[in-house]
Protein backbone atom coordinates (compact mmCIF):
# COMPACT_ATOMS: atom_id res chain seq x y z
CA UNK A 1 0.00 0.00 0.00
CA UNK A 2 1.40 3.36 -1.02
CA UNK A 3 0.25 5.21 2.11
CA UNK A 4 2.43 2.98 4.30
CA UNK A 5 5.56 3.90 2.35
CA UNK A 6 4.41 7.52 2.57
CA UNK A 7 4.20 7.16 6.32
CA UNK A 8 7.70 5.69 6.46
CA UNK A 9 9.04 8.56 4.36
CA UNK A 10 7.27 11.09 6.56
CA UNK A 11 8.61 9.43 9.70
CA UNK A 12 12.15 9.38 8.33
CA UNK A 13 11.90 13.03 7.25
CA UNK A 14 10.30 14.27 10.45
CA UNK A 15 12.39 13.38 13.49
CA UNK A 16 10.36 15.62 15.79
CA UNK A 17 9.37 13.77 19.00
CA UNK A 18 6.49 16.21 19.48
CA UNK A 19 4.64 14.77 16.50
CA UNK A 20 2.35 12.02 17.73
CA UNK A 21 0.90 9.07 15.88
CA UNK A 22 -2.59 10.55 15.97
CA UNK A 23 -1.49 13.68 14.14
CA UNK A 24 0.28 11.49 11.58
CA UNK A 25 -2.88 9.46 11.05
CA UNK A 26 -4.89 12.69 10.72
CA UNK A 27 -2.40 13.89 8.11
CA UNK A 28 -2.76 10.61 6.21
CA UNK A 29 -6.55 10.82 6.46
CA UNK A 30 -6.67 14.40 5.14
CA UNK A 31 -4.21 13.52 2.36
CA UNK A 32 -6.33 10.51 1.42
CA UNK A 33 -9.48 12.65 1.25
CA UNK A 34 -7.66 15.24 -0.85
CA UNK A 35 -6.41 12.60 -3.31
CA UNK A 36 -9.92 11.15 -3.53
CA UNK A 37 -11.39 14.57 -4.30
CA UNK A 38 -8.75 15.27 -6.96
CA UNK A 39 -9.28 11.93 -8.71
CA UNK A 40 -13.06 12.38 -8.56
CA UNK A 41 -12.70 15.87 -10.02
CA UNK A 42 -10.58 14.50 -12.87
CA UNK A 43 -13.21 11.83 -13.49
CA UNK A 44 -16.02 14.40 -13.64
CA UNK A 45 -13.93 16.65 -15.88
CA UNK A 46 -13.26 13.80 -18.32
CA UNK A 47 -16.99 13.02 -18.36
CA UNK A 48 -17.82 16.65 -19.12
CA UNK A 49 -15.25 16.89 -21.92
CA UNK A 50 -16.72 13.92 -23.78
CA UNK A 51 -19.02 15.05 -26.62
N, CA, C and O atoms as a Tripos MOL2 file, in Angstrom:
@<TRIPOS>MOLECULE
protein
  204   203    51     0     0
PROTEIN
NO_CHARGES

@<TRIPOS>ATOM
      1 N           0.8380   -1.1910    0.0000 N.3       1 UNK1
      2 CA          0.0000    0.0000    0.0000 C.3       1 UNK1
      3 C           0.8790    1.2490    0.0000 C.2       1 UNK1
      4 O           1.8560    1.3310    0.7440 O.2       1 UNK1
      5 N           0.5250    2.2140   -0.8340 N.am      2 UNK2
      6 CA          1.4010    3.3610   -1.0210 C.3       2 UNK2
      7 C           1.4070    4.3030    0.1850 C.2       2 UNK2
      8 O           2.3880    5.0120    0.4120 O.2       2 UNK2
      9 N           0.3170    4.3140    0.9590 N.am      3 UNK3
     10 CA          0.2510    5.2060    2.1120 C.3       3 UNK3
     11 C           1.2170    4.7680    3.2100 C.2       3 UNK3
     12 O           1.7010    5.5970    3.9800 O.2       3 UNK3
     13 N           1.4990    3.4540    3.2840 N.am      4 UNK4
     14 CA          2.4250    2.9760    4.2970 C.3       4 UNK4
     15 C           3.8420    3.4400    3.9950 C.2       4 UNK4
     16 O           4.5760    3.8310    4.9030 O.2       4 UNK4
     17 N           4.2320    3.3980    2.7190 N.am      5 UNK5
     18 CA          5.5550    3.8990    2.3530 C.3       5 UNK5
     19 C           5.6150    5.4040    2.5640 C.2       5 UNK5
     20 O           6.6540    5.9480    2.9370 O.2       5 UNK5
     21 N           4.4820    6.0760    2.3200 N.am      6 UNK6
     22 CA          4.4130    7.5160    2.5670 C.3       6 UNK6
     23 C           4.6280    7.8040    4.0440 C.2       6 UNK6
     24 O           5.3120    8.7590    4.4110 O.2       6 UNK6
     25 N           4.0390    6.9690    4.8830 N.am      7 UNK7
     26 CA          4.1960    7.1590    6.3200 C.3       7 UNK7
     27 C           5.6460    6.9560    6.7360 C.2       7 UNK7
     28 O           6.1670    7.6940    7.5720 O.2       7 UNK7
     29 N           6.2970    5.9480    6.1480 N.am      8 UNK8
     30 CA          7.6990    5.6930    6.4610 C.3       8 UNK8
     31 C           8.5680    6.8610    6.0340 C.2       8 UNK8
     32 O           9.4820    7.2610    6.7560 O.2       8 UNK8
     33 N           8.2820    7.4110    4.8510 N.am      9 UNK9
     34 CA          9.0440    8.5570    4.3620 C.3       9 UNK9
     35 C           8.8290    9.7620    5.2730 C.2       9 UNK9
     36 O           9.7700   10.4820    5.6080 O.2       9 UNK9
     37 N           7.5690    9.9680    5.6690 N.am     10 UNK10
     38 CA          7.2650   11.0890    6.5550 C.3      10 UNK10
     39 C           7.9580   10.9180    7.9010 C.2      10 UNK10
     40 O           8.4740   11.8820    8.4660 O.2      10 UNK10
     41 N           7.9680    9.6870    8.4140 N.am     11 UNK11
     42 CA          8.6100    9.4330    9.7010 C.3      11 UNK11
     43 C          10.1140    9.6220    9.6070 C.2      11 UNK11
     44 O          10.7370   10.1110   10.5490 O.2      11 UNK11
     45 N          10.7070    9.2370    8.4760 N.am     12 UNK12
     46 CA         12.1510    9.3830    8.3270 C.3      12 UNK12
     47 C          12.5290   10.8480    8.1240 C.2      12 UNK12
     48 O          13.5980   11.2880    8.5460 O.2      12 UNK12
     49 N          11.6320   11.6020    7.4670 N.am     13 UNK13
     50 CA         11.9030   13.0260    7.2540 C.3      13 UNK13
     51 C          11.7090   13.8170    8.5410 C.2      13 UNK13
     52 O          12.5180   14.6770    8.8890 O.2      13 UNK13
     53 N          10.6160   13.5080    9.2400 N.am     14 UNK14
     54 CA         10.2980   14.2650   10.4520 C.3      14 UNK14
     55 C          10.7880   13.5030   11.6760 C.2      14 UNK14
     56 O          10.2280   12.4710   12.0460 O.2      14 UNK14
     57 N          11.8350   14.0230   12.2940 N.am     15 UNK15
     58 CA         12.3940   13.3800   13.4900 C.3      15 UNK15
     59 C          11.9550   14.1150   14.7520 C.2      15 UNK15
     60 O          12.6090   14.0260   15.7910 O.2      15 UNK15
     61 N          10.8390   14.8430   14.6550 N.am     16 UNK16
     62 CA         10.3610   15.6180   15.7920 C.3      16 UNK16
     63 C           9.6050   14.7150   16.7640 C.2      16 UNK16
     64 O           8.6150   14.0940   16.3760 O.2      16 UNK16
     65 N          10.0500   14.6280   18.0160 N.am     17 UNK17
     66 CA          9.3670   13.7690   18.9960 C.3      17 UNK17
     67 C           8.0140   14.3320   19.4160 C.2      17 UNK17
     68 O           7.2090   13.6250   20.0230 O.2      17 UNK17
     69 N           7.7590   15.6010   19.0960 N.am     18 UNK18
     70 CA          6.4870   16.2120   19.4780 C.3      18 UNK18
     71 C           5.3430   15.7230   18.6070 C.2      18 UNK18
     72 O           4.1810   15.7680   19.0080 O.2      18 UNK18
     73 N           5.6810   15.2520   17.4060 N.am     19 UNK19
     74 CA          4.6370   14.7730   16.5020 C.3      19 UNK19
     75 C           4.1730   13.3890   16.9490 C.2      19 UNK19
     76 O           4.9650   12.4500   17.0260 O.2      19 UNK19
     77 N           2.8890   13.2800   17.2390 N.am     20 UNK20
     78 CA          2.3520   12.0210   17.7320 C.3      20 UNK20
     79 C           1.8130   11.1840   16.5880 C.2      20 UNK20
     80 O           1.7300   11.6470   15.4510 O.2      20 UNK20
     81 N           1.4500    9.9540   16.8940 N.am     21 UNK21
     82 CA          0.9040    9.0660   15.8760 C.3      21 UNK21
     83 C          -0.4650    9.5280   15.4180 C.2      21 UNK21
     84 O          -0.8250    9.3570   14.2540 O.2      21 UNK21
     85 N          -1.2360   10.1160   16.3330 N.am     22 UNK22
     86 CA         -2.5880   10.5480   15.9720 C.3      22 UNK22
     87 C          -2.5470   11.6680   14.9450 C.2      22 UNK22
     88 O          -3.3600   11.6970   14.0210 O.2      22 UNK22
     89 N          -1.6020   12.5910   15.1020 N.am     23 UNK23
     90 CA         -1.4930   13.6830   14.1360 C.3      23 UNK23
     91 C          -1.0280   13.1440   12.7900 C.2      23 UNK23
     92 O          -1.4230   13.6530   11.7410 O.2      23 UNK23
     93 N          -0.1840   12.1080   12.8240 N.am     24 UNK24
     94 CA          0.2840   11.4890   11.5830 C.3      24 UNK24
     95 C          -0.8690   10.7970   10.8680 C.2      24 UNK24
     96 O          -0.9880   10.8720    9.6450 O.2      24 UNK24
     97 N          -1.7190   10.1210   11.6440 N.am     25 UNK25
     98 CA         -2.8800    9.4600   11.0470 C.3      25 UNK25
     99 C          -3.8720   10.4870   10.5100 C.2      25 UNK25
    100 O          -4.5020   10.2550    9.4780 O.2      25 UNK25
    101 N          -4.0170   11.6210   11.2000 N.am     26 UNK26
    102 CA         -4.8850   12.6870   10.7150 C.3      26 UNK26
    103 C          -4.3470   13.2450    9.4060 C.2      26 UNK26
    104 O          -5.1110   13.5340    8.4850 O.2      26 UNK26
    105 N          -3.0240   13.3960    9.3270 N.am     27 UNK27
    106 CA         -2.3970   13.8890    8.1080 C.3      27 UNK27
    107 C          -2.6410   12.9260    6.9590 C.2      27 UNK27
    108 O          -2.9450   13.3430    5.8410 O.2      27 UNK27
    109 N          -2.5070   11.6290    7.2400 N.am     28 UNK28
    110 CA         -2.7560   10.6130    6.2140 C.3      28 UNK28
    111 C          -4.2200   10.6250    5.7870 C.2      28 UNK28
    112 O          -4.5290   10.4720    4.6050 O.2      28 UNK28
    113 N          -5.1170   10.8080    6.7480 N.am     29 UNK29
    114 CA         -6.5500   10.8240    6.4600 C.3      29 UNK29
    115 C          -6.9140   12.0100    5.5760 C.2      29 UNK29
    116 O          -7.6500   11.8620    4.6010 O.2      29 UNK29
    117 N          -6.3940   13.1910    5.9220 N.am     30 UNK30
    118 CA         -6.6680   14.4000    5.1360 C.3      30 UNK30
    119 C          -6.0730   14.2660    3.7420 C.2      30 UNK30
    120 O          -6.6970   14.6580    2.7550 O.2      30 UNK30
    121 N          -4.8560   13.7100    3.6590 N.am     31 UNK31
    122 CA         -4.2060   13.5250    2.3600 C.3      31 UNK31
    123 C          -5.0000   12.5540    1.5060 C.2      31 UNK31
    124 O          -5.1430   12.7520    0.2990 O.2      31 UNK31
    125 N          -5.5220   11.4910    2.1380 N.am     32 UNK32
    126 CA         -6.3270   10.5090    1.4170 C.3      32 UNK32
    127 C          -7.5980   11.1470    0.8740 C.2      32 UNK32
    128 O          -7.9720   10.9080   -0.2750 O.2      32 UNK32
    129 N          -8.2670   11.9590    1.6950 N.am     33 UNK33
    130 CA         -9.4800   12.6510    1.2550 C.3      33 UNK33
    131 C          -9.1730   13.5950    0.1030 C.2      33 UNK33
    132 O          -9.9440   13.6910   -0.8520 O.2      33 UNK33
    133 N          -8.0410   14.2930    0.1930 N.am     34 UNK34
    134 CA         -7.6580   15.2360   -0.8530 C.3      34 UNK34
    135 C          -7.4040   14.5070   -2.1680 C.2      34 UNK34
    136 O          -7.8400   14.9560   -3.2280 O.2      34 UNK34
    137 N          -6.6920   13.3730   -2.0950 N.am     35 UNK35
    138 CA         -6.4060   12.5960   -3.3050 C.3      35 UNK35
    139 C          -7.6900   12.0490   -3.9060 C.2      35 UNK35
    140 O          -7.8330   11.9940   -5.1270 O.2      35 UNK35
    141 N          -8.6330   11.6400   -3.0470 N.am     36 UNK36
    142 CA         -9.9220   11.1480   -3.5310 C.3      36 UNK36
    143 C         -10.6820   12.2440   -4.2590 C.2      36 UNK36
    144 O         -11.2530   12.0110   -5.3250 O.2      36 UNK36
    145 N         -10.6870   13.4430   -3.6790 N.am     37 UNK37
    146 CA        -11.3850   14.5680   -4.2980 C.3      37 UNK37
    147 C         -10.7680   14.9180   -5.6420 C.2      37 UNK37
    148 O         -11.4860   15.1890   -6.6050 O.2      37 UNK37
    149 N          -9.4400   14.9150   -5.7130 N.am     38 UNK38
    150 CA         -8.7490   15.2690   -6.9580 C.3      38 UNK38
    151 C          -9.0590   14.2520   -8.0500 C.2      38 UNK38
    152 O          -9.3400   14.6290   -9.1870 O.2      38 UNK38
    153 N          -9.0080   12.9650   -7.7090 N.am     39 UNK39
    154 CA         -9.2780   11.9320   -8.7140 C.3      39 UNK39
    155 C         -10.7400   11.9850   -9.1510 C.2      39 UNK39
    156 O         -11.0440   11.7630  -10.3230 O.2      39 UNK39
    157 N         -11.6430   12.2760   -8.2180 N.am     40 UNK40
    158 CA        -13.0590   12.3850   -8.5580 C.3      40 UNK40
    159 C         -13.2970   13.5920   -9.4550 C.2      40 UNK40
    160 O         -14.1130   13.5350  -10.3760 O.2      40 UNK40
    161 N         -12.5860   14.6850   -9.1890 N.am     41 UNK41
    162 CA        -12.6990   15.8740  -10.0240 C.3      41 UNK41
    163 C         -12.2070   15.6020  -11.4370 C.2      41 UNK41
    164 O         -12.8150   16.0520  -12.4080 O.2      41 UNK41
    165 N         -11.1000   14.8640  -11.5540 N.am     42 UNK42
    166 CA        -10.5800   14.5040  -12.8750 C.3      42 UNK42
    167 C         -11.5720   13.6210  -13.6170 C.2      42 UNK42
    168 O         -11.7460   13.7520  -14.8290 O.2      42 UNK42
    169 N         -12.2220   12.7220  -12.8840 N.am     43 UNK43
    170 CA        -13.2090   11.8290  -13.4890 C.3      43 UNK43
    171 C         -14.3980   12.6260  -14.0170 C.2      43 UNK43
    172 O         -14.8510   12.3990  -15.1390 O.2      43 UNK43
    173 N         -14.9060   13.5600  -13.2090 N.am     44 UNK44
    174 CA        -16.0240   14.3990  -13.6430 C.3      44 UNK44
    175 C         -15.6250   15.2640  -14.8280 C.2      44 UNK44
    176 O         -16.4120   15.4590  -15.7540 O.2      44 UNK44
    177 N         -14.4040   15.7830  -14.7980 N.am     45 UNK45
    178 CA        -13.9340   16.6460  -15.8780 C.3      45 UNK45
    179 C         -13.8370   15.8690  -17.1860 C.2      45 UNK45
    180 O         -14.1790   16.3870  -18.2490 O.2      45 UNK45
    181 N         -13.3680   14.6160  -17.1050 N.am     46 UNK46
    182 CA        -13.2630   13.8010  -18.3210 C.3      46 UNK46
    183 C         -14.6500   13.4530  -18.8450 C.2      46 UNK46
    184 O         -14.8450   13.3360  -20.0550 O.2      46 UNK46
    185 N         -15.6200   13.2850  -17.9370 N.am     47 UNK47
    186 CA        -16.9920   13.0170  -18.3640 C.3      47 UNK47
    187 C         -17.5860   14.2330  -19.0650 C.2      47 UNK47
    188 O         -18.3040   14.1010  -20.0570 O.2      47 UNK47
    189 N         -17.2790   15.4210  -18.5410 N.am     48 UNK48
    190 CA        -17.8190   16.6480  -19.1210 C.3      48 UNK48
    191 C         -17.2020   16.9440  -20.4840 C.2      48 UNK48
    192 O         -17.8640   17.5050  -21.3570 O.2      48 UNK48
    193 N         -15.9400   16.5710  -20.6680 N.am     49 UNK49
    194 CA        -15.2500   16.8860  -21.9160 C.3      49 UNK49
    195 C         -15.6920   15.9900  -23.0610 C.2      49 UNK49
    196 O         -15.5240   16.3360  -24.2300 O.2      49 UNK49
    197 N         -16.2610   14.8330  -22.7200 N.am     50 UNK50
    198 CA        -16.7160   13.9220  -23.7840 C.3      50 UNK50
    199 C         -17.9140   14.5280  -24.5200 C.2      50 UNK50
    200 O         -18.8350   15.0350  -23.8800 O.2      50 UNK50
    201 N         -17.9120   14.4810  -25.8360 N.am     51 UNK51
    202 CA        -19.0180   15.0470  -26.6190 C.3      51 UNK51
    203 C         -20.3150   14.2410  -26.4790 C.2      51 UNK51
    204 O         -21.3300   14.5950  -27.0780 O.2      51 UNK51
@<TRIPOS>BOND
     1     1     2 1
     2     2     3 1
     3     3     4 2
     4     3     5 am
     5     5     6 1
     6     6     7 1
     7     7     8 2
     8     7     9 am
     9     9    10 1
    10    10    11 1
    11    11    12 2
    12    11    13 am
    13    13    14 1
    14    14    15 1
    15    15    16 2
    16    15    17 am
    17    17    18 1
    18    18    19 1
    19    19    20 2
    20    19    21 am
    21    21    22 1
    22    22    23 1
    23    23    24 2
    24    23    25 am
    25    25    26 1
    26    26    27 1
    27    27    28 2
    28    27    29 am
    29    29    30 1
    30    30    31 1
    31    31    32 2
    32    31    33 am
    33    33    34 1
    34    34    35 1
    35    35    36 2
    36    35    37 am
    37    37    38 1
    38    38    39 1
    39    39    40 2
    40    39    41 am
    41    41    42 1
    42    42    43 1
    43    43    44 2
    44    43    45 am
    45    45    46 1
    46    46    47 1
    47    47    48 2
    48    47    49 am
    49    49    50 1
    50    50    51 1
    51    51    52 2
    52    51    53 am
    53    53    54 1
    54    54    55 1
    55    55    56 2
    56    55    57 am
    57    57    58 1
    58    58    59 1
    59    59    60 2
    60    59    61 am
    61    61    62 1
    62    62    63 1
    63    63    64 2
    64    63    65 am
    65    65    66 1
    66    66    67 1
    67    67    68 2
    68    67    69 am
    69    69    70 1
    70    70    71 1
    71    71    72 2
    72    71    73 am
    73    73    74 1
    74    74    75 1
    75    75    76 2
    76    75    77 am
    77    77    78 1
    78    78    79 1
    79    79    80 2
    80    79    81 am
    81    81    82 1
    82    82    83 1
    83    83    84 2
    84    83    85 am
    85    85    86 1
    86    86    87 1
    87    87    88 2
    88    87    89 am
    89    89    90 1
    90    90    91 1
    91    91    92 2
    92    91    93 am
    93    93    94 1
    94    94    95 1
    95    95    96 2
    96    95    97 am
    97    97    98 1
    98    98    99 1
    99    99   100 2
   100    99   101 am
   101   101   102 1
   102   102   103 1
   103   103   104 2
   104   103   105 am
   105   105   106 1
   106   106   107 1
   107   107   108 2
   108   107   109 am
   109   109   110 1
   110   110   111 1
   111   111   112 2
   112   111   113 am
   113   113   114 1
   114   114   115 1
   115   115   116 2
   116   115   117 am
   117   117   118 1
   118   118   119 1
   119   119   120 2
   120   119   121 am
   121   121   122 1
   122   122   123 1
   123   123   124 2
   124   123   125 am
   125   125   126 1
   126   126   127 1
   127   127   128 2
   128   127   129 am
   129   129   130 1
   130   130   131 1
   131   131   132 2
   132   131   133 am
   133   133   134 1
   134   134   135 1
   135   135   136 2
   136   135   137 am
   137   137   138 1
   138   138   139 1
   139   139   140 2
   140   139   141 am
   141   141   142 1
   142   142   143 1
   143   143   144 2
   144   143   145 am
   145   145   146 1
   146   146   147 1
   147   147   148 2
   148   147   149 am
   149   149   150 1
   150   150   151 1
   151   151   152 2
   152   151   153 am
   153   153   154 1
   154   154   155 1
   155   155   156 2
   156   155   157 am
   157   157   158 1
   158   158   159 1
   159   159   160 2
   160   159   161 am
   161   161   162 1
   162   162   163 1
   163   163   164 2
   164   163   165 am
   165   165   166 1
   166   166   167 1
   167   167   168 2
   168   167   169 am
   169   169   170 1
   170   170   171 1
   171   171   172 2
   172   171   173 am
   173   173   174 1
   174   174   175 1
   175   175   176 2
   176   175   177 am
   177   177   178 1
   178   178   179 1
   179   179   180 2
   180   179   181 am
   181   181   182 1
   182   182   183 1
   183   183   184 2
   184   183   185 am
   185   185   186 1
   186   186   187 1
   187   187   188 2
   188   187   189 am
   189   189   190 1
   190   190   191 1
   191   191   192 2
   192   191   193 am
   193   193   194 1
   194   194   195 1
   195   195   196 2
   196   195   197 am
   197   197   198 1
   198   198   199 1
   199   199   200 2
   200   199   201 am
   201   201   202 1
   202   202   203 1
   203   203   204 2
@<TRIPOS>SUBSTRUCTURE
     1 UNK1         2 RESIDUE 1 A UNK
     2 UNK2         6 RESIDUE 1 A UNK
     3 UNK3        10 RESIDUE 1 A UNK
     4 UNK4        14 RESIDUE 1 A UNK
     5 UNK5        18 RESIDUE 1 A UNK
     6 UNK6        22 RESIDUE 1 A UNK
     7 UNK7        26 RESIDUE 1 A UNK
     8 UNK8        30 RESIDUE 1 A UNK
     9 UNK9        34 RESIDUE 1 A UNK
    10 UNK10       38 RESIDUE 1 A UNK
    11 UNK11       42 RESIDUE 1 A UNK
    12 UNK12       46 RESIDUE 1 A UNK
    13 UNK13       50 RESIDUE 1 A UNK
    14 UNK14       54 RESIDUE 1 A UNK
    15 UNK15       58 RESIDUE 1 A UNK
    16 UNK16       62 RESIDUE 1 A UNK
    17 UNK17       66 RESIDUE 1 A UNK
    18 UNK18       70 RESIDUE 1 A UNK
    19 UNK19       74 RESIDUE 1 A UNK
    20 UNK20       78 RESIDUE 1 A UNK
    21 UNK21       82 RESIDUE 1 A UNK
    22 UNK22       86 RESIDUE 1 A UNK
    23 UNK23       90 RESIDUE 1 A UNK
    24 UNK24       94 RESIDUE 1 A UNK
    25 UNK25       98 RESIDUE 1 A UNK
    26 UNK26      102 RESIDUE 1 A UNK
    27 UNK27      106 RESIDUE 1 A UNK
    28 UNK28      110 RESIDUE 1 A UNK
    29 UNK29      114 RESIDUE 1 A UNK
    30 UNK30      118 RESIDUE 1 A UNK
    31 UNK31      122 RESIDUE 1 A UNK
    32 UNK32      126 RESIDUE 1 A UNK
    33 UNK33      130 RESIDUE 1 A UNK
    34 UNK34      134 RESIDUE 1 A UNK
    35 UNK35      138 RESIDUE 1 A UNK
    36 UNK36      142 RESIDUE 1 A UNK
    37 UNK37      146 RESIDUE 1 A UNK
    38 UNK38      150 RESIDUE 1 A UNK
    39 UNK39      154 RESIDUE 1 A UNK
    40 UNK40      158 RESIDUE 1 A UNK
    41 UNK41      162 RESIDUE 1 A UNK
    42 UNK42      166 RESIDUE 1 A UNK
    43 UNK43      170 RESIDUE 1 A UNK
    44 UNK44      174 RESIDUE 1 A UNK
    45 UNK45      178 RESIDUE 1 A UNK
    46 UNK46      182 RESIDUE 1 A UNK
    47 UNK47      186 RESIDUE 1 A UNK
    48 UNK48      190 RESIDUE 1 A UNK
    49 UNK49      194 RESIDUE 1 A UNK
    50 UNK50      198 RESIDUE 1 A UNK
    51 UNK51      202 RESIDUE 1 A UNK
